[in-house]
Amino acid sequence: MPATKPPITKTLPAKALFGQRLRAARVEIALSQEELADQAELHRTYIGQVERGERNISVDNMEKLAEAVGQDLWRMLQPEERAVTKA
C-alpha cells in the first residue's frame, strides 16, 4: 500500500499576513495611514504597500509599525491556526 501524502495547507506569506493584521490594528485604533506613517517615521505610501502585502518589509520596519499600533510583533506574525489574541 503506497504511503499517502499529508494535505497541503496554504498559508499566507508572512508579509501578507503582517499587512492584514497591521491594517486591522490601525483601523481598530482609528489611525489613518498617514498618521501611522508619522508615528513609525516611514513614508505614507509605504504603509499602503505594506498593508497590501506588496513590500518585502524589513524586521526593523515591522517592529516600528507593530509598536506604533500597540501590538507585539510576534503576535502579528503568528500563523492563522495559532493566532493569539492580545489579552
N, C-alpha and C positions, 0 to 999 in steps of 0.2 A: 504494500500500500504506500503510495507516494506521500511525502510529508506535505502538509498544507502550509501555505504562507500566511503570516498574520495579516489582518486587514491593514491597509494603508490609511492612516488618518491624515487629513490635510489640515495643516495649521497655518495661520498667517505668518508671514515673515515678521521678525522682531520689529523692524522699522514700521510696518503697517499696524501692528498691534499697539506699539507705543503711540503712534499717531492717533489712533482711535481713542485710546484712553486719555491722551493729552487733551483732545477736543472735548471729551465728556467732562473731564475735570475742569477745564476752562469755562465751559458753559455753566456748570454747576455753581461756580463762584462768580458768575456774571462778569467775566473779563472779556474784553474784545481781543482780537489777535494783536492789535497794535499795543494795547496795554500790557499784554503778556510779553510781547517783544521788548518793550521798555523795561519791564521788571527783570527779564533774563539777559538784557543787554545784547539782543540779537535783532536782526532786521525783520520788519513786519511781514514781508513776502516769504521769508524763510519759514515762519511759523505755519503758514498755509501749506507750504510744500511738505513740511514735516507731518502735519495732520493728515494729509492725503497719502502719506507713505511714499512720496516721490524722492525724498532725500536720503542719502546714506548718512545719517546723523552720527556725530561722534559721541562717545560716552560722556565727555565733558559737557557738551551741549544738552544731552539728556538730563544730566544732573542739574544743570541750571534751570531747565524747564520744569522738571519734577519739583524742585524746590519752590519755584515761582507759583505753582498751583497747589502747593502744600501736600504733595504726595511723596511716598517713599519710592525711589526708582525701582527697587527690586519688585515691588508690588505691581508697578506698571508694566513690567516685563514678564509676569507670571503667565504661563500658558493658560488658555481658556478653561480647561477642565480643572485646573488647580488654582484658579484666581482666588486671591484672598481679599476680602473687603476690609477696609480700614475701620477699626472699632473706635 
